[in-house]
Amino acid sequence: MLKNKSYIGISFVILIFGIYAIPKIIGRMENNNVVQGDRLDKVSGSKSVDGKLVTIGPAPKFELINQDNAKISNDFYKGKVYVLEFFFATCPSICPKMNANMVTLQNDFFGNPNFGIASITIDPVHDTPAVLKEHAKLLGVKSSNWNFLTGDKEYIYSLSNKGFNIYVGENSRVQGGFEHSGLFALIDKKGNIRCRKDDYGNPILYYDGLEKKGIRDIQQDIQALLKE
């Protein structure tokens, strides 16, 4: 009799879990959020606990071609605080928002020679220097320290996925044919990746380039790094 009651109790717990959890899991799958993981999910709600920015380590070195057909490497940004993103010019989904937020950052720090931006395309076949130059013009780019970069596709994907550990990939089933995270990397004057901490004291690694809070956070942290 007791054993039967135990089985009934366990079945009830499983039923309640199913009612609560399964719709959420299905919803995440339908919205293609499964690949993000908890770390990316927490980015938009992060904040620094003690006000100190964490040093993650040196940013990966790179050398690419910008919108003016000039070779640009990480040496260009020595002594500068800069923000780096991966995007593509024909992106129909998150890139326009990312680029618009980058324009906001440009305008906030315009005239400061110690601030820069690097926007690296994940569709270099289409995004030639000429295409990127026109794209920059349409966005209203006016900073000489904002480079739109292109180059070898495998090199760029390795730089993103293995170097920065910011996911990019091709997927014919999504709009535009490419997947990427929408995250911004923040690099200090010495070439180190920096970030704030979340509510639990863990480094967030990268900033949400889509949400207002993520942009507010990175604005504050750029200001802090410019003073270092």
PENORVEN-V264176 format. One record per pair of residues at least 12 apart in sequence whose C-alpha atoms are under 6 Angstrom apart, sorted by the first residue. I is the first residue (numbers start at 1). J is the second residue. If there is no record, write none. Layout:
{{I,J} {I,J}}
This chain:
{{43,204} {44,208} {44,214} {46,198} {47,197} {47,198} {48,196} {48,197} {48,198} {53,195} {53,196} {54,194} {54,195} {54,196} {55,194} {56,193} {56,194} {57,192} {57,193} {58,191} {58,192} {58,193} {59,191} {59,192} {59,193} {60,163} {61,74} {62,74} {64,149} {64,150} {64,151} {65,149} {65,150} {66,147} {66,148} {66,149} {67,129} {67,132} {67,133} {67,148} {69,129} {78,189} {79,189} {80,114} {80,115} {80,189} {81,115} {81,187} {81,188} {81,189} {82,115} {82,116} {82,117} {82,187} {83,117} {83,185} {83,186} {84,117} {84,118} {84,119} {84,184} {84,185} {85,119} {85,184} {86,119} {86,120} {86,121} {87,121} {87,122} {88,121} {88,122} {88,123} {91,176} {98,209} {98,210} {116,145} {116,146} {117,146} {118,146} {118,147} {119,148} {120,148} {120,149} {121,150} {124,150} {167,180} {168,180} {182,209} {183,207} {183,208} {183,209} {184,206} {184,207} {184,209} {185,206}}
